[in-house]
Amino acid sequence: MSKGNKGFGSQFTEGLDDEINLDRATPADGIIASRSQTLARLATGKAVADRTEWVDPAKCRPWRMHNRDLDHLNEDSCRDLIDSFLSAKKQRIPAIVRRLKGDPEFEFEIVAGVRRWWTVKWLRTHHHPEFDYLVTIQSVTDEEAFRISDVENRSRKDISDWERAKEYAIALAEFYDSSQTQMAFHLNLSKSWLSRLLDVARLPDELVAAFSDTHDITVRVARDIKPLVGDPDGLAKMKEEAKRLIEARQKEGLKLSGPEVAKRLVTATLAPTIKSTFENELRSKSGEVLLRYTKGRGGALTIKLPGKAGAGRAELLKAIESLLP
């Protein structure tokens, strides 16, 4: 446990990436350094062949803490894998699963490889029923499963900050006693980076709703908004602006990028708070405004007369008298 990623996690996940440039990932320092060697071992059949099987994807389900947003898995987002599988006529790199007990519907739970699972399911329903799901079966605890998933997906660019942040926030509470120091140690992360990522998951729901796509909420966006969340006045102004953005999106089809939404929210905090100076008004029988007024502390009365009064002097004085104690 104390070895973090370089200990437990790496023994299962070195080299276990998707086809086509491993989801277009870039190498992660100290985490995936030996993946090319592992890929070679898998290709020659020299690596853990006894733990790898072809299974029916319908018998698999994603683990509750997988960090893929299933709503964002579609033909376009998985096009590279679809083409790769068709070209190779199979899935080449296994996903990581664990066996389920007492579930009559599913046999396996996917720890890492949800995107590969979705792709195989898509192919089977689109004229390629011959495709099966290649998996490596492991026996791991929830915390170990979380670290395996994190190691494999750490460098993936197609996993959003939002997806990663929500997963980390759950793991922080469930596995690390809400200690960011403990979590950073076990995952071999810097505490500052972990803190910035968790800030994404901690944004108020009212502000999150202002974004047309949660995948637009990045670490940078959260960094810009976070300092203002702690200020009650600033937060109130951002919530009001969020309502306006939601209304414009629903009624006018307004679609802004993540940075643009963040700028609108932050800019809203710079505007002075506009308070209604006159909350009440009296009208004539014909419906014209005679005057507007507010009652302050200690019985103070403030009256404002419209520039062009449509009522006569007598009617106006009578209206004023009606306000006097």
C-alpha positions in Angstrom: 0.0 0.0 0.0 2.8 2.4 0.9 4.3 2.2 -2.5 1.4 4.1 -4.2 1.3 3.9 -8.0 4.8 2.6 -8.4 4.0 -0.4 -6.1 0.7 -2.1 -6.4 -0.9 -0.3 -9.3 1.9 -0.7 -11.8 2.0 -4.5 -11.7 -1.4 -4.6 -13.2 -1.4 -1.6 -15.5 2.0 -1.2 -17.1 1.2 -1.1 -20.8 -2.5 -1.7 -20.6 -3.7 1.1 -22.8 -6.2 1.4 -25.7 -5.1 1.0 -29.3 -4.3 4.0 -31.5 -1.8 5.8 -29.4 -3.3 4.6 -26.1 -6.3 7.0 -26.4 -3.9 9.6 -27.7 -2.3 9.8 -24.2 1.0 11.4 -23.4 3.4 9.6 -21.1 2.9 10.2 -17.4 6.1 10.7 -15.3 7.0 7.5 -13.4 3.7 5.8 -14.0 3.6 4.3 -17.5 7.4 4.2 -18.3 7.4 0.4 -19.1 4.2 0.2 -21.1 5.9 -0.5 -24.4 7.7 -3.5 -22.9 4.4 -4.8 -21.5 2.7 -4.4 -24.9 5.5 -6.4 -26.5 5.1 -9.2 -23.9 1.3 -9.2 -24.5 1.7 -9.3 -28.2 4.0 -12.4 -28.0 1.7 -14.1 -25.5 4.3 -14.1 -22.7 2.4 -12.1 -20.2 -0.3 -13.5 -17.8 -2.0 -15.4 -20.5 -3.8 -17.6 -17.9 -5.6 -14.6 -16.5 -6.8 -13.2 -19.8 -10.0 -14.3 -21.4 -12.5 -13.3 -24.1 -15.9 -12.7 -22.6 -19.3 -11.5 -23.6 -19.5 -7.7 -22.9 -23.1 -8.1 -21.9 -21.9 -10.0 -18.9 -19.8 -7.0 -17.8 -20.8 -3.8 -16.1 -18.7 -0.7 -15.2 -17.5 -0.4 -11.6 -19.4 2.3 -9.7 -16.3 4.4 -9.5 -15.2 4.2 -13.1 -14.2 7.7 -14.3 -15.8 7.6 -17.7 -19.0 9.7 -18.2 -21.1 7.1 -20.1 -23.2 9.9 -21.7 -20.1 11.1 -23.5 -19.3 7.7 -25.0 -20.6 7.6 -28.6 -19.5 6.7 -32.1 -17.6 9.9 -32.5 -15.7 9.8 -29.2 -14.8 6.1 -29.8 -14.1 6.4 -33.5 -10.4 5.7 -33.1 -11.0 2.5 -31.2 -13.8 1.3 -33.6 -11.4 1.7 -36.6 -8.6 0.1 -34.7 -10.6 -2.9 -33.7 -11.9 -3.4 -37.2 -8.5 -3.1 -38.6 -7.0 -5.7 -36.2 -10.2 -7.7 -36.4 -10.1 -7.9 -32.6 -9.4 -6.0 -29.4 -5.7 -6.3 -28.7 -5.2 -4.9 -25.2 -7.2 -6.4 -22.4 -9.3 -4.4 -20.0 -9.1 -5.1 -16.2 -12.1 -6.6 -14.5 -12.9 -8.4 -11.3 -15.4 -11.3 -10.8 -18.8 -10.5 -9.3 -20.6 -12.7 -6.8 -24.3 -12.9 -6.2 -25.3 -10.9 -9.3 -27.5 -13.0 -11.6 -27.2 -10.5 -14.4 -23.4 -9.8 -14.6 -20.3 -11.9 -14.1 -17.6 -9.1 -14.2 -17.1 -5.6 -13.0 -14.9 -3.3 -15.2 -12.1 -1.7 -13.2 -10.3 -0.2 -16.2 -11.4 -0.4 -19.9 -14.9 1.0 -20.1 -14.2 2.7 -23.4 -13.1 -0.6 -24.9 -16.2 -2.3 -23.5 -18.4 0.3 -25.1 -16.6 -0.1 -28.4 -17.1 -3.9 -28.4 -20.8 -3.5 -27.6 -21.2 -1.0 -30.4 -19.5 -3.2 -32.9 -21.6 -6.2 -31.9 -24.8 -4.2 -32.5 -23.4 -2.8 -35.8 -22.9 -5.9 -38.0 -20.0 -7.4 -36.1 -21.3 -9.9 -33.6 -18.0 -11.8 -33.7 -16.3 -9.3 -31.4 -15.8 -10.3 -27.8 -14.3 -8.4 -24.9 -10.7 -9.1 -23.9 -10.2 -8.9 -20.2 -7.7 -9.7 -17.5 -9.4 -10.9 -14.3 -8.0 -9.6 -11.0 -9.0 -10.0 -7.4 -8.7 -6.6 -5.8 -10.3 -4.4 -3.1 -12.2 -1.2 -3.9 -9.2 0.9 -3.0 -6.9 -1.2 -5.1 -9.4 -1.0 -8.0 -9.4 2.7 -7.7 -5.7 2.9 -7.9 -5.5 0.6 -10.9 -8.1 2.7 -12.7 -6.2 5.9 -11.8 -2.9 4.6 -13.0 -4.2 3.4 -16.3 -6.2 6.6 -17.0 -3.9 9.2 -15.5 -2.4 10.3 -18.8 -5.5 10.1 -20.9 -6.5 13.4 -22.5 -10.0 12.3 -23.3 -11.0 12.0 -19.7 -12.1 15.4 -18.5 -11.0 17.2 -15.3 -14.7 17.0 -14.3 -14.8 13.2 -14.6 -11.5 12.8 -12.7 -12.4 15.3 -10.0 -15.8 13.6 -9.2 -14.1 10.2 -9.0 -11.3 11.6 -6.7 -13.8 13.4 -4.4 -15.6 10.1 -3.8 -12.3 8.2 -3.3 -11.1 10.8 -0.9 -14.0 10.2 1.5 -14.3 6.4 1.0 -10.6 5.3 1.0 -8.5 8.0 2.5 -10.4 9.3 5.5 -10.9 12.7 3.7 -7.1 13.2 4.1 -5.7 14.8 0.9 -2.2 14.2 2.3 -2.8 10.5 2.6 -4.5 10.3 -0.8 -1.7 12.2 -2.6 0.9 9.9 -1.0 -0.9 6.7 -2.1 -1.5 8.0 -5.6 2.0 9.5 -6.0 0.6 12.9 -6.7 1.6 16.4 -5.5 -0.7 17.7 -2.8 -1.1 21.0 -4.7 -2.3 19.3 -7.9 -4.7 17.1 -6.0 -6.1 20.1 -4.2 -6.7 22.0 -7.5 -8.4 19.0 -9.0 -10.7 18.5 -6.0 -11.7 22.2 -6.3 -13.4 21.3 -9.6 -15.7 18.8 -7.8 -16.5 21.3 -5.0 -18.0 24.0 -7.2 -21.6 24.8 -6.1 -24.3 23.1 -8.2 -25.8 26.4 -9.2 -22.6 27.4 -10.9 -22.0 24.0 -12.5 -25.4 24.3 -14.1 -24.2 27.4 -16.0 -21.9 25.3 -18.1 -23.6 23.6 -21.1 -21.2 20.7 -20.7 -19.6 19.7 -17.4 -16.5 18.6 -19.4 -15.9 22.3 -20.0 -15.2 22.7 -16.2 -11.4 22.4 -16.0 -8.9 22.9 -13.3 -8.2 26.3 -14.8 -11.9 27.3 -14.8 -12.2 26.2 -11.1 -9.1 28.2 -10.2 -10.7 31.4 -11.6 -14.0 30.9 -9.8 -12.9 29.4 -6.5 -11.7 32.6 -4.8 -15.1 34.2 -5.3 -17.1 31.3 -4.0 -16.1 32.0 -0.4 -17.5 35.6 -0.6 -21.2 35.6 0.1 -21.9 38.7 -2.0 -19.7 37.4 -4.9 -21.3 34.0 -4.8 -24.8 35.5 -4.9 -23.9 37.6 -8.0 -22.4 34.5 -9.7 -25.5 32.5 -9.0 -27.7 35.3 -10.5 -25.4 35.4 -13.6 -25.6 31.6 -13.8 -29.4 31.8 -13.9 -29.2 34.3 -16.8 -26.8 32.0 -18.7 -29.1 29.0 -18.3 -32.1 31.0 -19.5 -30.2 32.3 -22.5 -29.1 28.8 -23.3 -32.6 27.4 -23.1 -34.4 30.2 -24.9 -31.8 31.5 -27.3 -29.5 28.5 -27.8 -26.5 30.4 -26.3 -23.5 28.1 -26.1 -20.3 29.3 -24.5 -17.0 27.6 -23.9 -15.9 26.9 -20.3 -13.5 29.9 -20.1 -16.2 32.2 -21.5 -18.7 31.0 -18.9 -16.1 31.5 -16.2 -15.4 35.0 -17.4 -19.1 35.9 -17.3 -19.4 34.6 -13.8 -16.3 36.4 -12.5 -17.3 39.6 -14.3 -20.7 39.5 -12.7 -19.0 39.9 -9.3 -17.6 43.3 -10.3 -20.9 44.9 -11.0 -22.4 46.9 -8.1 -25.3 45.3 -6.4 -28.4 47.0 -7.7 -31.1 47.3 -5.0 -34.5 48.5 -5.7 -34.8 52.0 -4.3 -38.5 52.1 -4.3 -40.3 48.9 -3.6 -43.9 50.2 -3.5 -46.0 52.5 -5.5 -49.4 54.1 -5.5 -51.5 54.5 -8.6 -54.4 56.7 -9.7 -57.8 55.3 -10.6 -56.7 55.4 -14.2 -53.7 53.3 -13.5 -51.0 56.0 -13.7 -48.2 56.0 -11.1 -48.8 58.8 -8.5 -45.6 58.1 -6.5 -43.1 55.5 -5.4 -42.0 55.1 -1.8 -40.0 53.0 0.7 -40.2 52.8 4.5 -36.9 52.5 6.3 -35.8 52.0 9.8 -37.4 54.1 12.5 -40.4 54.8 10.3 -38.4 56.9 7.8 -40.4 57.5 4.7 -38.9 58.2 1.3 -41.1 59.4 -1.5 -40.3 59.8 -5.2 -42.6 61.6 -7.6 -42.6 60.7 -11.3 -41.2 63.4 -13.7 -44.6 63.8 -15.4 -47.4 63.3 -12.9 -50.7 62.5 -14.6 -52.7 63.3 -11.5 -53.8 66.6 -10.1 -52.4 68.3 -7.1 -55.3 67.3 -4.8 -55.1 63.7 -5.7 -51.3 63.6 -5.2 -51.5 65.2 -1.8 -54.2 62.8 -0.8 -51.9 59.9 -1.8 -49.1 61.3 0.3 -51.4 61.8 3.3 -52.4 58.2 3.1 -48.8 57.2 3.8 -48.4 59.3 6.9 -48.9 57.7 10.3 
